[in-house]
Amino acid sequence: MVFNTLIIGGGAAGLSCALVLGSAKNKPFAKDKSIGIIMHQKTSHLQNALFNNVLGLQPATLGENVLNDGKTQLENLYPHIEQIENEKVSSIEKTENHYIITTNTHVYQSEIVVIAVGYTNLMTIKGLEDYIGPHPRAATEKDRIWLKNTDHLIEKNLYVAGTLAGWRSQFAMACGSGSHVATDILTLWNDGKQTKIHDKI
């Protein structure tokens, strides 16, 4: 399958990126784009999170519920985004015009890739080794990693979002990082015109 954008990771950053991209579905520059998200959530730190300090979330909200509700929200609002379940990415290979993404069961092609998985050193996607470094905003003893980037961009059409982009492990920061990447992609699709998507009453 061929995508215009494929997001890897269904945590806070990945889901936020998908929601913002999905919300542009009626814009001329985005309406025909093929978007997918590999919904790998098993290693998300949201699995055991409890939120009391996040704007808009009721105190004692469970991260596990945020993950489940996020998938439902994406499906209900933007069903044109393909949610790919039960697959884990093993490698990313760059070609002249796109990336080849191989999972445990399928092979995909995408013009743009967003990597939004966690920042532990257990991240083992082949093809990204040259970009891995010690996380700049995590305690050294935790042995966290990041993918070296400039403003979320690793190289042309390859983005990273969330804690793996070098941000601290805060839910709101990860969401904002994913949304940032989405608006960068929308700006790219909109011929470089700065783009954001707002719903209004």
N, C-alpha and C positions, 0 to 999 in steps of 0.2 A: 504494500500500500504506500502511496505517495502523499505526503502532507506539505503544506506551506509552512506550518509550524508544528513541531512536536515537543511537548513538555514532558520531562522525565521526573516523576515524583508527584504524589498526590497529597502532600502536606500543606502547611500554611502558605508557603511561597508558591508552590505549583498550582494550588487551587485558586489563589488570588490572581495569579497570572491568567489562568484559564477564564475566570469570571470576567475580567476586564476585556480580554480579547473577544469573548463571547458577546459582550454588551455592545460591541461595534458592528453587529451583524447586519444592521440596516444601512450602514455607511457604504457609499459606492466603492471605496477602496478596500473594503473588508468583506463584502457580502458573498463573494465567490471563493473565499479562502477556505482551504481544508485544514482543520485544526484538530489535533489529538492530544490526549494526556494519558501517559502510562501511570495508572493509579496505584503505584507501589507505596503502601503506607505502613508496612510492618515495622520499619525502623524509625518511623517518625517519632520525635520526642513528644508529640501531642498524645500519643497512646497512654501516657501516664501523667498528663498535665492536669492541673487544677487552676482555674483562672478566677482571681478576685480583683485584679488591677487592670483590666482591659476595657477601654471605653466601648460601650454598646453591648457588652456581654453581662448577663446577670451574674452576680457573685456566686461562686461554687460551680460554675460551668465546667464540665469535664472536657478535656481535650479530645477524648475518644468520641464524644458526642459531636464536637465541632467537625471532626473528620467525616463522620457519617452524614451529618446535616449538610456539609459542604458538597458532598457528592450528589445529594438529593437536590440541593439548590442549583447546582450546575446542570443537572439533567432536566429539571423542570423549566428553568429559564432559558437555557441555551442547548437544546438537545442536538443541535448540529455539531457540537463538539464531541468527538468520539472518545468515550472513556474506555480505556483498554485495561482490563482486569487480569489479575493472576499472571502477570509477566514481570520479569526482572531483566533489566538491561545488562548485557555482558560486555558489549563493545560499541564504540562509536568510531567510524572511519570517515575521513574527509575525502571527497572526490572533487573534481573540478567545479561542479555546479551544485552539489548537495552533500548531505551527510547520509551515511548508511548506519542504521541503528539496529543492532542485533540483540534479541532477547533470548530467553530460554526456549521459546517456541516459534518466534517469527522474525522476519527481517523487514524493516521499514526504511523508506527514504523520506528525507525532509530537507527543504531549503534552509530552514532555521531550526535550531535546537536550543531548548532551554533546559539546563540541568538544575533541578531543584530538590535534590536529595539531601540527606543529613550530612553533618560535618565530622562524622567519626572517621577514624583511620581504617574502618572496615569497608569503606567505599572502594569498590574494585572494578570500576568500568574501564576496560582496556581502551587505550587510545587517549586517555587523559593524564597519563603518568607525568608528562613533561610540565604540566601546569600545577601539580600538587606542591604545596608548601605548608609550613606550620601556620596555624591560624593566628592572625595578628591580634585578635581580641578575645582570646580564650586563655585560661590559666595553662601554663606550660605542662603541668603535671597531668592535665586531662588529655594531652596528646591529640588535640583536634587539628583538622586540616582545613585548607581552603583551596579553591582553584584561582590561581593568579589572574586578575582581571583589572580592567580600567572601566569604572562606572558600569559594572556588570558584564562588560563585553570581554570575552576571552580572546576571540579572534573573529573575523568577519562571519556573521550569522551564527555564532556560537556564544550563547549567553549562560550565565550562572546566576541563581537567585537564592535568597535566604541566607542561612548561616554559612553555607558552603561558599558564598560570595565574600565572606569576611566579616559579616555582621554578627553582633552578639545574639545569644540565644534568648530572644524575647519575641513573643508571638506577634505583637504589633509591628516589630521591625521586619520580621520575615514576611508578613502580609504586604507591608509597604514595599519591600524589595521586589516581590513578585509583581505587584502592580506597576512599579517603576519599569521593569523589563517589558511588561505588556504595552505600556504607552510608548516605549522606545520602538517596539515592533510596529505598532500602529503608525507611528511617525514615519518609519521606513516605508510602510505600505502607502502612506499618504504623500509620497514623493518628497519626503524631508520636511513637510510642514508640521510644526509642533502640534501634537494631537493628544487629547484626553477625552474621556467619555463620561458625561454626567447625565443622570436622569433627573428630571425636574417635575415638580407638581404642576 
